[in-house]
């Protein structure tokens, strides 16, 4: 069984239908070690530089990724370095 390098979260709708926002996503191994380090985040859209896809994986719950208003459906993706 091989490990997946790329994971994508898809969003078909949002509350109010305006935008999607996520404060934090983490990929952890069975021991709790963070696996979302050194990879690359991307998204179907970003509201602006203050809401970039990488902010969903930056280990800071005070930042977030958000889509452009009305850009639904949307997706957020992370490609692991190894």
C-alpha positions in Angstrom: 0.0 0.0 0.0 1.5 3.4 -1.0 1.0 6.6 0.8 -0.8 9.4 -0.9 1.2 12.5 -1.7 -1.6 14.8 -2.6 -4.9 15.4 -0.7 -7.8 17.6 -1.9 -10.8 18.7 0.0 -13.8 19.6 -2.1 -16.6 22.0 -1.1 -19.9 21.9 -3.0 -21.6 24.6 -1.0 -21.1 26.9 1.9 -23.3 28.4 4.6 -24.9 31.4 2.9 -23.4 30.4 -0.5 -20.9 33.2 -0.4 -17.4 31.8 0.3 -15.5 29.0 2.1 -13.0 29.6 4.8 -10.8 27.2 6.8 -8.6 28.2 9.8 -6.5 25.0 10.1 -6.0 21.6 8.5 -3.4 19.1 9.8 -2.2 15.7 8.5 -0.9 13.7 11.5 0.7 10.3 11.7 -0.5 7.7 14.2 1.9 9.2 16.8 0.6 12.7 16.3 3.6 14.0 14.3 2.6 16.7 11.8 3.0 15.5 8.2 2.0 18.8 6.5 5.5 20.3 6.6 7.5 21.2 3.5 4.8 20.6 1.0 2.8 22.9 -1.2 -0.8 24.2 -0.7 -3.0 25.3 -3.5 -6.7 26.2 -4.0 -9.3 26.8 -6.6 -9.3 30.5 -5.5 -7.9 32.8 -2.8 -9.6 35.9 -1.5 -6.3 37.6 -1.4 -2.7 37.3 -0.1 -4.0 37.4 3.5 -6.1 34.4 2.8 -3.7 32.2 0.8 -4.1 28.4 0.6 -0.9 27.9 2.7 -2.5 29.6 5.6 -4.8 26.6 6.2 -1.6 24.6 6.9 0.5 27.2 8.8 -0.2 25.8 12.3 -1.8 29.2 13.3 -5.5 29.2 14.0 -5.5 33.0 13.8 -5.0 32.8 10.0 -7.2 31.2 7.4 -7.7 30.3 3.7 -10.8 31.8 2.1 -12.2 31.7 -1.4 -13.2 34.6 -3.6 -16.8 35.5 -2.9 -19.2 33.4 -5.0 -16.4 30.9 -6.1 -18.4 27.8 -5.2 -17.7 24.9 -5.7 -14.2 25.2 -4.4 -11.2 23.0 -3.4 -8.2 23.2 -1.1 -5.2 20.9 -1.9 -2.0 19.9 -0.2 0.9 18.1 -1.9 3.3 16.5 0.6 7.0 16.9 -0.1 7.7 13.2 0.2 
